Amino acid sequence: MPDTNRTTTRRRVVVTGAAGRIGRALAGPLDERWDVLRTDLPEAADAAGIAPLDVTDLEACRAAFADADAVVHLAADPGPGVSFDELHGPNLVGPYAVAQAAADVRVRRLVLASSLHAMSALPASVQRRTSDQPRPGNLYGAAKAWSEGLGAWIAATTGTSVVALRIGYFSEQRPGPDTLPQDRTAWLSTRDAVELVRASVEADLPAGVDGFVVAHGVSANRHNVAELGATRRDIGYVPVDDAWSEE
Ligand SMILES: NC(=O)c1ccc[n+]([C@@H]2O[C@H](COP(=O)([O-])OP(=O)(O)OC[C@H]3O[C@@H](n4cnc5c(N)ncnc54)[C@H](O)[C@@H]3O)[C@@H](O)[C@H]2O)c1
């Protein structure tokens, strides 16, 4: 017999950059779990339920985030080779407006898409740890370090807690031997991306981190450029895919 008296309160979660590659991959599974408001630039908003939101517009961010439990901020120019002028709006002003707006309207959890490019000046042979300070090897990575800094600032000064995801190499396809080693060892699969965002939104952060956690966005790759023990512990992320698996 169904329990007709049962009431459920679903989280309201706003996703920015939802029309992008990672945003589209998250859409189905997370829509089942939460009330998701998917947003992107007006030109990317379409009949598939994406609302217009330019993340460089602070007032518009405040309006979109009102009553949200969490914001998952994906919107950016994701090209590691882009210029300062190209980065300025989406990757510098955008994270500021998103972080400020999330704190202003008292969002409980802000999840920021950072990148392992924030660490790309470290030698390739050195496994990345979430406790490593940013060591960007390009301007895109430096902008991601700025975004992480904004997250740490908001967490330290407001009631909004922040998880910054140093994402590796997202791909729907499992990388094979022909894939560059630096991409294969940083692979993030679609189902692990869903699990990563689920954990980032739902986790109770450990005591002592002051509401700010850096997490690694990679799958459980046998050979992994990024150490996963701290991320498993801090946010309860349970990845299942391996770039070296035969399945
Ligand atoms: N794909 C990867 O392998 C990877 C790796 C590391 C980090 N990341 C980060 O993850 C996030 C998502 O990456 P993706 O691969 O889905 O990128 P994507 O380019 O496919 O999607 C980004 C989305 O952001 C939107 N956007 C750009 N400027 C905007 C603005 N001013 N306001 C609102 N929306 C705007 C674009 O329209 C686009 O739909 C990015 O922050 C990226 O830097 C991705």
The ligand as a Gaussian input file, in Angstrom:
#p B3LYP/6-31G(d) Opt

LIG

0 1
 N       34.505000      19.513000     -19.503000
 C       35.620000      19.303000     -18.770000
 O       36.367000      18.333000     -18.986000
 C       35.955000      20.263000     -17.639000
 C       37.154000      20.069000     -16.925000
 C       37.458000      20.915000     -15.870000
 C       36.576000      21.920000     -15.498000
 N       35.430000      22.094000     -16.221000
 C       34.533000      23.179000     -15.830000
 O       33.229000      22.645000     -15.678000
 C       32.266000      23.621000     -16.087000
 C       31.352000      23.053000     -17.157000
 O       32.153000      22.624000     -18.246000
 P       31.488000      22.140000     -19.621000
 O       32.451000      21.216000     -20.258000
 O       30.085000      21.701000     -19.404000
 O       31.529000      23.514000     -20.447000
 P       30.580000      23.971000     -21.659000
 O       31.309000      25.031000     -22.422000
 O       30.064000      22.799000     -22.403000
 O       29.367000      24.660000     -20.890000
 C       29.514000      25.918000     -20.270000
 C       28.181000      26.600000     -20.337000
 O       28.332000      27.875000     -19.707000
 C       27.519000      28.783000     -20.421000
 N       27.966000      30.159000     -20.173000
 C       29.082000      30.772000     -20.639000
 N       29.104000      32.050000     -20.222000
 C       27.972000      32.247000     -19.471000
 C       27.414000      33.344000     -18.787000
 N       28.009000      34.554000     -18.772000
 N       26.254000      33.169000     -18.125000
 C       25.633000      31.973000     -18.134000
 N       26.084000      30.889000     -18.788000
 C       27.254000      31.033000     -19.453000
 C       27.668000      28.378000     -21.898000
 O       26.563000      28.864000     -22.673000
 C       27.697000      26.863000     -21.782000
 O       26.424000      26.268000     -21.980000
 C       33.070000      24.847000     -16.529000
 O       33.169000      25.743000     -15.441000
 C       34.429000      24.273000     -16.867000
 O       35.433000      25.255000     -16.741000
 C       35.093000      21.289000     -17.271000

